[in-house]
């Protein structure tokens, strides 16, 4: 099972957006700076997140993005789905053609693992992540580094 950069970055960016929602719309350049994710990559991800209905864009001065729903109603699996990511643990992408067109010995084991991962990610919301002490500690460190000018400028 492999979650690609696309899924990881989408979840990270959505969590950043949720953590900074009290300040109003968040610009992608701010997320890019705090999370050290390419601005052009974020633009691609947020186009998908917007189409999926997870974020709203705000134009004009002070514009950026806002969550379209409350953090407690957005699951990690929704974010991953929005960017067309998969959490499939099978080698055959669930098509049952693992071994020369037939199902392999462990196909159902990996399907069960995929289902467990999906269930786990569906049960984790942005609000739950926001409340984790480790997440709050990292977010505080990132804010301090931005304020001190330590993080890289927008990429």
LOVONU-754462 format. One line per field, with one value per residue: residue number from 1; residue in three letters; x, y, z of N, C-alpha, C in turn. Coordinates in nm, 4 decimals, m for minus. Layout:
N
n	c(NUM	...);
res	c(ALA	...);
n.east	c(X	...);
n.north	c(Y	...);
n.up	c(Z	...);
ca.east	c(X	...);
ca.north	c(Y	...);
ca.up	c(Z	...);
c.east	c(X	...);
c.north	c(Y	...);
c.up	c(Z	...);
***
This chain:
155
n	c(1	2	3	4	5	6	7	8	9	10	11	12	13	14	15	16	17	18	19	20	21	22	23	24	25	26	27	28	29	30	31	32	33	34	35	36	37	38	39	40	41	42	43	44	45	46	47	48	49	50	51	52	53	54	55	56	57	58	59	60	61	62	63	64	65	66	67	68	69	70	71	72	73	74	75	76	77	78	79	80	81	82	83	84	85	86	87	88	89	90	91	92	93	94	95	96	97	98	99	100	101	102	103	104	105	106	107	108	109	110	111	112	113	114	115	116	117	118	119	120	121	122	123	124	125	126	127	128	129	130	131	132	133	134	135	136	137	138	139	140	141	142	143	144	145	146	147	148	149	150	151	152	153	154	155);
res	c(UNK	UNK	UNK	UNK	UNK	UNK	UNK	UNK	UNK	UNK	UNK	UNK	UNK	UNK	UNK	UNK	UNK	UNK	UNK	UNK	UNK	UNK	UNK	UNK	UNK	UNK	UNK	UNK	UNK	UNK	UNK	UNK	UNK	UNK	UNK	UNK	UNK	UNK	UNK	UNK	UNK	UNK	UNK	UNK	UNK	UNK	UNK	UNK	UNK	UNK	UNK	UNK	UNK	UNK	UNK	UNK	UNK	UNK	UNK	UNK	UNK	UNK	UNK	UNK	UNK	UNK	UNK	UNK	UNK	UNK	UNK	UNK	UNK	UNK	UNK	UNK	UNK	UNK	UNK	UNK	UNK	UNK	UNK	UNK	UNK	UNK	UNK	UNK	UNK	UNK	UNK	UNK	UNK	UNK	UNK	UNK	UNK	UNK	UNK	UNK	UNK	UNK	UNK	UNK	UNK	UNK	UNK	UNK	UNK	UNK	UNK	UNK	UNK	UNK	UNK	UNK	UNK	UNK	UNK	UNK	UNK	UNK	UNK	UNK	UNK	UNK	UNK	UNK	UNK	UNK	UNK	UNK	UNK	UNK	UNK	UNK	UNK	UNK	UNK	UNK	UNK	UNK	UNK	UNK	UNK	UNK	UNK	UNK	UNK	UNK	UNK	UNK	UNK	UNK	UNK);
n.east	c(0.0848	0.0529	0.0456	0.0449	0.2389	0.0538	m0.1884	m0.0953	m0.0025	m0.2407	m0.3998	m0.2382	m0.2416	m0.5150	m0.5490	m0.3842	m0.5294	m0.7636	m0.6597	m0.5928	m0.8234	m0.9572	m0.8507	m0.9663	m0.9942	m0.7394	m0.4395	m0.2938	m0.0246	0.0548	0.0041	0.1793	0.4236	0.4272	0.4029	0.5895	0.5359	0.5123	0.3834	0.2556	0.1829	0.0038	m0.1964	m0.3004	m0.3978	m0.5898	m0.7713	m0.8950	m0.9936	m1.1756	m1.3573	m1.4592	m1.6018	m1.5001	m1.3608	m1.3930	m1.3344	m1.2142	m1.2172	m1.0123	m0.8536	m0.7030	m0.8081	m0.8445	m0.8626	m1.1295	m1.2580	m1.5234	m1.6976	m1.7536	m1.4680	m1.5123	m1.6745	m1.5379	m1.3663	m1.0524	m1.0450	m1.2242	m1.0808	m0.8632	m1.0000	m1.0950	m0.8759	m0.8323	m0.6923	m0.5760	m0.6082	m0.5390	m0.4288	m0.3720	m0.1870	m0.2949	m0.4673	m0.7182	m0.8488	m0.8511	m0.6834	m0.4298	m0.2460	m0.1453	m0.3953	m0.5657	m0.6897	m0.4626	m0.3047	m0.3051	m0.4757	m0.7315	m0.6633	m0.5148	m0.7146	m0.8856	m0.7179	m0.7034	m0.9693	m0.9792	m0.7982	m0.9299	m1.1624	m1.0493	m0.9374	m1.1696	m1.2899	m1.1402	m1.1338	m1.0756	m1.1083	m1.0522	m0.7812	m0.6844	m0.7024	m0.5098	m0.2263	0.0357	m0.0008	m0.0856	0.1482	0.3361	0.2127	0.2265	0.5055	0.5556	0.4195	0.5725	0.8171	0.7484	0.6846	0.9345	1.0678	1.2011	1.1203	1.1194	1.0662	0.7648	0.7259);
n.north	c(m0.1173	0.2151	0.5478	0.8239	1.1254	1.3151	1.2553	1.2741	1.5419	1.6770	1.6182	1.7316	2.0039	2.0631	2.0270	2.2310	2.4481	2.4204	2.4583	2.7248	2.8631	3.0457	3.2901	3.3794	3.3665	3.1604	3.1965	3.0205	3.0584	3.1090	2.8597	2.7098	2.8158	2.7566	2.4759	2.3920	2.3118	2.2985	2.5811	2.5707	2.3031	2.2925	2.4557	2.2885	2.0771	2.2127	2.2940	2.0536	1.9882	2.1949	2.1462	1.9074	1.9973	2.0530	2.2798	2.6378	2.9123	3.2433	3.5482	3.8371	4.1075	3.9865	3.7431	3.3872	3.0540	2.8747	2.6296	2.4299	2.3022	2.2185	2.1363	1.8998	1.7555	1.6751	1.4137	1.2365	1.0484	1.1570	1.3766	1.2504	1.1043	1.3185	1.4131	1.2173	0.9955	0.6741	0.4147	0.1521	m0.1678	m0.3834	m0.5523	m0.5548	m0.3460	m0.4044	m0.5517	m0.8249	m0.9693	m1.0584	m1.2645	m1.3593	m1.2920	m1.4137	m1.4463	m1.4034	m1.5918	m1.4309	m1.2226	m1.1567	m1.1064	m0.8679	m0.7074	m0.6978	m0.5597	m0.3136	m0.2321	m0.2005	0.0103	0.2122	0.2327	0.3219	0.5743	0.6999	0.7378	0.9329	1.2717	1.6127	1.7813	1.6127	1.5643	1.8227	1.8555	1.6991	1.6773	1.6581	1.7565	2.0187	2.1150	2.1052	2.2827	2.5218	2.5549	2.5911	2.8338	3.0048	2.9928	3.1053	3.3632	3.4423	3.4449	3.2190	2.9968	2.8797	3.0968	3.1372	2.8748);
n.up	c(0.0000	m0.0850	m0.0274	m0.2219	m0.2795	m0.3575	m0.2169	0.0492	0.0615	0.0071	0.2314	0.4297	0.3506	0.3725	0.6462	0.7405	0.6417	0.7938	1.0518	1.0413	0.9975	1.1605	1.1041	0.8763	0.5117	0.3702	0.2014	m0.0750	m0.1006	0.1607	0.2803	0.1274	0.2100	0.4904	0.4898	0.3127	0.0477	m0.2990	m0.4651	m0.7160	m0.7223	m0.5089	m0.6166	m0.8160	m0.6554	m0.4981	m0.6893	m0.7478	m0.4925	m0.4602	m0.6709	m0.5747	m0.3639	m0.1107	m0.0380	m0.0537	m0.2681	m0.2208	m0.3693	m0.4492	m0.2572	0.0350	m0.0087	m0.0639	0.0463	0.2009	0.4265	0.3073	0.4655	0.8121	1.0167	1.1595	0.9980	0.7783	0.6526	0.6488	0.4468	0.2610	0.1666	0.0462	m0.1512	m0.3017	m0.4423	m0.6188	m0.5231	m0.4171	m0.1750	m0.2003	m0.1247	m0.2774	m0.5360	m0.7807	m0.8115	m0.7128	m0.9070	m0.9269	m1.0942	m1.0423	m1.0844	m1.3675	m1.4830	m1.3060	m0.9658	m0.6993	m0.4288	m0.1950	m0.2442	m0.1316	0.1304	0.1036	m0.0001	0.2202	0.3974	0.2630	0.2915	0.5701	0.6056	0.4608	0.6176	0.8610	0.7799	0.7064	0.9468	1.0713	1.1283	1.0171	1.2357	1.4530	1.4070	1.4393	1.7116	1.8200	2.0295	1.9170	1.6588	1.7135	1.8340	1.6231	1.4435	1.5880	1.6015	1.3266	1.2812	1.4423	1.3085	1.0636	1.1491	1.2354	1.0018	0.9129	0.7601	0.4220	0.1413	m0.0565	m0.2856);
ca.east	c(0.0000	0.1322	m0.0250	0.1417	0.2557	m0.0707	m0.2783	m0.0334	m0.0028	m0.3790	m0.4409	m0.1593	m0.2900	m0.6487	m0.5307	m0.3327	m0.6432	m0.8506	m0.5910	m0.5822	m0.9550	m1.0009	m0.7953	m1.0327	m0.9405	m0.5961	m0.3824	m0.2114	0.1161	0.0789	0.0128	0.3038	0.5352	0.4270	0.4142	0.6978	0.4782	0.5149	0.2613	0.1872	0.1233	m0.1136	m0.3005	m0.3628	m0.4733	m0.7056	m0.8704	m0.9692	m1.0664	m1.2880	m1.4553	m1.5173	m1.6859	m1.4408	m1.3145	m1.4478	m1.2345	m1.2546	m1.1356	m0.9843	m0.7550	m0.7347	m0.8741	m0.7775	m0.9538	m1.1953	m1.3233	m1.6639	m1.7726	m1.6832	m1.3615	m1.5601	m1.7515	m1.4490	m1.2793	m0.9288	m1.0747	m1.2860	m0.9729	m0.7891	m1.0871	m1.1084	m0.7600	m0.8245	m0.5900	m0.6260	m0.5388	m0.5526	m0.3095	m0.3492	m0.0949	m0.3739	m0.5639	m0.8482	m0.9118	m0.8458	m0.6063	m0.2939	m0.1573	m0.1752	m0.5388	m0.6409	m0.6675	m0.3497	m0.3347	m0.3237	m0.5565	m0.8376	m0.5964	m0.4833	m0.8434	m0.9304	m0.6338	m0.7496	m1.0963	m0.9471	m0.7364	m1.0383	m1.2471	m0.9733	m0.9282	m1.3048	m1.3236	m1.0552	m1.1735	m0.9806	m1.1237	m0.9777	m0.6381	m0.6554	m0.6980	m0.3962	m0.1155	0.1496	m0.0360	m0.0829	0.2879	0.3986	0.1523	0.2843	0.6437	0.5513	0.3816	0.6884	0.9174	0.7006	0.6982	1.0773	1.1229	1.2915	1.0752	1.1474	0.9604	0.6760	0.7958);
ca.north	c(0.0000	0.3357	0.6731	0.9088	1.2635	1.3877	1.2351	1.3277	1.6876	1.7250	1.6109	1.8323	2.1374	2.0797	2.0439	2.3672	2.5374	2.4091	2.5171	2.8701	2.9134	3.1581	3.4131	3.4074	3.2898	3.1325	3.1923	2.9037	3.0919	3.0895	2.7150	2.6687	2.8564	2.6817	2.3308	2.3676	2.2428	2.3840	2.6577	2.5193	2.1743	2.3260	2.5055	2.1711	2.0059	2.2900	2.2903	1.9290	1.9988	2.2859	2.0720	1.8046	2.0657	2.0576	2.4154	2.7488	3.0154	3.3815	3.6331	3.9741	4.1294	3.9070	3.6208	3.2590	2.9410	2.8399	2.4992	2.4391	2.2365	2.2238	2.0358	1.7722	1.6845	1.6402	1.3018	1.2226	0.9727	1.2494	1.4564	1.1606	1.0785	1.4409	1.4295	1.0925	0.9098	0.5445	0.3501	0.0109	m0.2432	m0.4946	m0.5272	m0.5511	m0.2373	m0.4612	m0.6099	m0.9712	m1.0305	m1.0478	m1.3723	m1.3932	m1.2782	m1.4789	m1.3991	m1.4668	m1.6504	m1.3320	m1.1119	m1.1191	m1.0482	m0.7284	m0.6377	m0.6722	m0.4522	m0.1897	m0.1953	m0.1519	0.1425	0.3019	0.2527	0.4053	0.7108	0.7555	0.7710	1.0419	1.4006	1.7228	1.8311	1.5231	1.5906	1.9549	1.8455	1.6172	1.7589	1.6617	1.8464	2.1556	2.1513	2.1317	2.4045	2.6345	2.5698	2.6490	2.9753	3.0756	3.0018	3.2049	3.4948	3.4735	3.4446	3.1060	2.9079	2.9227	3.1772	3.0598	2.8085);
ca.up	c(0.0000	m0.0938	m0.0452	m0.2902	m0.2352	m0.3835	m0.1037	0.1712	0.0555	0.0146	0.3724	0.5021	0.3150	0.4313	0.7905	0.7558	0.6184	0.9109	1.1675	1.0253	0.9562	1.2443	1.0479	0.7492	0.3994	0.3728	0.0663	m0.1046	m0.0763	0.3041	0.3026	0.0627	0.2955	0.6160	0.4700	0.2174	m0.0672	m0.4174	m0.4888	m0.8349	m0.6847	m0.4279	m0.7069	m0.8770	m0.5529	m0.4541	m0.7969	m0.7261	m0.3657	m0.4842	m0.7518	m0.4885	m0.2666	0.0228	m0.0106	m0.1317	m0.2919	m0.1974	m0.4565	m0.4079	m0.1509	0.1535	m0.0527	m0.0431	0.0545	0.3262	0.4251	0.2680	0.5723	0.9395	1.0243	1.2122	0.8959	0.6660	0.6885	0.5723	0.3247	0.1651	0.1076	m0.0426	m0.2662	m0.3812	m0.5308	m0.6973	m0.4649	m0.3759	m0.0631	m0.2335	m0.0882	m0.3704	m0.6461	m0.9047	m0.7985	m0.6814	m1.0259	m0.9140	m1.2027	m0.9892	m1.1274	m1.5063	m1.5056	m1.1985	m0.8298	m0.6314	m0.2979	m0.0884	m0.2943	m0.0380	0.2467	0.0723	m0.0112	0.3572	0.4496	0.1985	0.3553	0.7046	0.5908	0.4201	0.7362	0.9538	0.7290	0.7056	1.0852	1.1206	1.0715	1.0359	1.3730	1.5420	1.3868	1.4952	1.8577	1.8630	2.0814	1.8252	1.5488	1.7671	1.8571	1.4930	1.3894	1.6626	1.5541	1.1927	1.2949	1.4964	1.2034	0.9670	1.2115	1.2435	0.8672	0.8981	0.6531	0.2834	0.0811	m0.1415	m0.3965);
c.east	c(0.0883	0.0410	0.0763	0.1465	0.1263	m0.1670	m0.2238	m0.0385	m0.1443	m0.4273	m0.3672	m0.2125	m0.4289	m0.6399	m0.4766	m0.4456	m0.7362	m0.7888	m0.5863	m0.7142	m1.0006	m0.9502	m0.8618	m0.9719	m0.7886	m0.5454	m0.2992	m0.0638	0.1504	0.0926	0.1445	0.4231	0.5414	0.4576	0.5253	0.6516	0.4764	0.3796	0.1852	0.1212	m0.0027	m0.2282	m0.3743	m0.4501	m0.6006	m0.8108	m0.9571	m1.0522	m1.1889	m1.3967	m1.5289	m1.6059	m1.6316	m1.3895	m1.3894	m1.3374	m1.2968	m1.1611	m1.1099	m0.8794	m0.7967	m0.8036	m0.7900	m0.8809	m1.0069	m1.2475	m1.4696	m1.7553	m1.6928	m1.5774	m1.4087	m1.6434	m1.6682	m1.3539	m1.1547	m0.9571	m1.1429	m1.1792	m0.8950	m0.8713	m1.0929	m0.9930	m0.7319	m0.7111	m0.6552	m0.5454	m0.5530	m0.4218	m0.2814	m0.2524	m0.1707	m0.4755	m0.7062	m0.9177	m0.9132	m0.7720	m0.4573	m0.1968	m0.1999	m0.3259	m0.6258	m0.6071	m0.5514	m0.3918	m0.3712	m0.4106	m0.6593	m0.7818	m0.5704	m0.6101	m0.8975	m0.8493	m0.6773	m0.8782	m1.0728	m0.8868	m0.8436	m1.1274	m1.1775	m0.9718	m1.0638	m1.3466	m1.2403	m1.0961	m1.0629	m0.9886	m1.0474	m0.8275	m0.5982	m0.6382	m0.5804	m0.2833	0.0030	0.1224	m0.0302	0.0602	0.3580	0.3441	0.2082	0.4274	0.6464	0.5151	0.4990	0.7959	0.8760	0.7219	0.8457	1.1435	1.2167	1.2506	1.1079	1.0335	0.8789	0.7506	0.7059);
c.north	c(0.1222	0.4537	0.7696	1.0483	1.3428	1.3768	1.2945	1.4799	1.7439	1.7245	1.7165	1.9727	2.1632	2.0976	2.1831	2.4680	2.5376	2.4769	2.6694	2.9359	3.0349	3.2921	3.4526	3.3249	3.2768	3.1240	3.0660	2.9331	3.0782	2.9412	2.6632	2.6990	2.7724	2.5339	2.2908	2.2749	2.3420	2.4525	2.6039	2.3841	2.1975	2.3767	2.3906	2.0966	2.0811	2.3024	2.1652	1.9348	2.0892	2.2169	1.9665	1.8652	2.0709	2.1954	2.5147	2.8509	3.1527	3.4684	3.7691	3.9831	4.0535	3.7764	3.4978	3.1495	2.9246	2.6982	2.5189	2.3774	2.2500	2.1132	1.9000	1.6934	1.6492	1.5307	1.3011	1.1478	1.0606	1.3316	1.3718	1.1305	1.1992	1.4590	1.3024	1.0022	0.7777	0.4925	0.1989	m0.0620	m0.3598	m0.4541	m0.5041	m0.4379	m0.2895	m0.5302	m0.7631	m1.0398	m1.0317	m1.1490	m1.4203	m1.3943	m1.3423	m1.4161	m1.4744	m1.5166	m1.5459	m1.2131	m1.0640	m1.0617	m0.8998	m0.6464	m0.6028	m0.5604	m0.3176	m0.1400	m0.1405	m0.0114	0.2452	0.3348	0.3458	0.5510	0.7788	0.8008	0.8842	1.1710	1.5044	1.7761	1.7435	1.5454	1.7230	1.9499	1.7640	1.7075	1.7667	1.7549	1.9915	2.2038	2.1854	2.2610	2.5291	2.6605	2.6343	2.7966	3.0586	3.0947	3.1020	3.3442	3.5374	3.4769	3.3288	3.0138	2.9669	3.0079	3.0891	3.0036	2.7918);
c.up	c(0.0000	m0.1168	m0.1057	m0.2290	m0.2523	m0.2647	0.0246	0.1731	0.0656	0.1592	0.4536	0.4760	0.3743	0.5829	0.8205	0.7414	0.7397	1.0327	1.1615	0.9873	1.0367	1.1924	0.9170	0.6375	0.4079	0.2306	0.0483	m0.0821	0.0720	0.3372	0.2457	0.1520	0.4223	0.5954	0.3735	0.1040	m0.1823	m0.4385	m0.6096	m0.8067	m0.6012	m0.5152	m0.7735	m0.7761	m0.5153	m0.5641	m0.7804	m0.5984	m0.3798	m0.5653	m0.6694	m0.3797	m0.1253	0.0614	m0.0988	m0.1509	m0.2703	m0.2796	m0.3927	m0.3002	m0.0251	0.1191	m0.0254	m0.0420	0.1956	0.3133	0.3887	0.3738	0.7013	0.9443	1.0768	1.1112	0.7723	0.7125	0.5995	0.4422	0.2199	0.0930	0.0076	m0.1680	m0.3594	m0.4792	m0.6104	m0.6518	m0.4260	m0.2584	m0.0788	m0.2049	m0.1834	m0.4794	m0.7771	m0.9071	m0.7804	m0.7967	m1.0261	m1.0281	m1.1688	m1.0489	m1.2662	m1.5326	m1.3992	m1.0637	m0.7664	m0.4930	m0.1919	m0.1300	m0.1905	0.0917	0.2215	0.0511	0.1268	0.4215	0.3917	0.2637	0.4960	0.7006	0.5556	0.5404	0.8364	0.9077	0.7220	0.8451	1.1440	1.0496	1.0916	1.1784	1.4719	1.5286	1.4508	1.6466	1.9096	1.9126	1.9858	1.7082	1.5958	1.7885	1.7255	1.4338	1.4586	1.6174	1.4159	1.1981	1.3460	1.3897	1.0952	1.0231	1.2174	1.1062	0.8393	0.7837	0.5175	0.2321	m0.0118	m0.2604	m0.5134);
***
